[in-house]
Amino acid sequence: MLSRTADHLFWMARYTERAENTARMLDVNVQTSMLPQSEQDAEQGWRAMLGISELQSAYDKKHSKLDARSVIDFMVRDPSNPSSIAACLTEARENARAVRGTLTTEVWEIQNQTWLDLQKRLNNGVLENDPSLFFEWVKYRSHLSRGVTLGTMLKDDAVHFIRLGTFLERADNTARILDVKFHGARASEQGDEQAQRDFYYWAALLRSVSGFEIYRKVYRDVITPARIAELLMLRADMPRSLLACMDEVVQNLALVRNDLSRDTERFAGKLHAELRFGHLADILDAGLHDTLTEFLRRVNELGNRISRDFLVPMAA
């Protein structure tokens, strides 16, 4: 496959996944902002949202104060934010258009129709009136894109590069959510009221990765931070966990390997093995924040290596 074609497919998938992940994070912040909390805590939640995406400085350049409406607008449709949902869905559609002949008609129509519907939804007031409804639509369109891709496309290199983009992006996002949410969690206090707030806080984190029902099925007990970390890092049967994502990355790398990619496969394999054979106690002893920071660094390096070996190299 031509590197230019592979590049468009890879980034089409990454932008689609990024739009979904942003919608998930925004939706959980909208939900948690409705809980009883101080103005300072509410602001900290939205600030953490920007921190996950490394957009705090970009936001501050445009806005003198931080509030829910401004953050949502910035993260959904601000043209100056290349990671906004609107920007991501536009880029996904443009990458799909560039390789229209490689995609099935159904896959192209999903990408194109999503972009067309987005323009209508940004102008009809649904974001202002019911932001959660808008975010559910973004997630649904992303699910639809993945389903149609797997249901209509030949399982060749095109699909493998799409899967690489999807799961590399998902691994990055899950690690960011986990790191920021654990970093922002307040030290546990005593009392039923605090326990109730903690439950909603961690339940919201699980819902942001579609993990609440899975947690209940796996652990059948109270929600604890340690078990959340285990579920989202080390369980291969949790679809959005770091291990599940790296399972997919390693498998698809093997399917598209070329003469240049041996070192990249080895690099990905080491990261995968550390998760597959890792123990939560060792991770907590080493420090969850430090472990996730190092994981994010290595996932970013893996993306650079994939670009170097298969795609159009990213600008330095």
Secondary structure, 3 states (H helix, E strand, C coil): CCHHHHHHHHHHHHHHHHHHHHHHHHHHHHHHCCCCCCHHHHHHHHHHHHHHCCCHHHHHHHCCCCCHHHHHHHHHCCCCCCCCHHHHHHHHHHHHHHCCCCCCHHHHHHHHHHHHHHHHHHHCCHHHHCHHHHHHHHHHHHHHHHHHHHHHCCCCHHHHHHHHHHHHHHHHHHHHHHHHHHHHCCCCCCCHHHHHHHHHHHHHHHHHCCCHHHHHHHHCCCCCHHHHHHHHHHCCCCCCCHHHHHHHHHHHHHHHCCCCCHHHHHHHHHHHHHHHCCCHHHHHHHCHHHHHHHHHHHHHHHHHHHHHHHCCCCCC
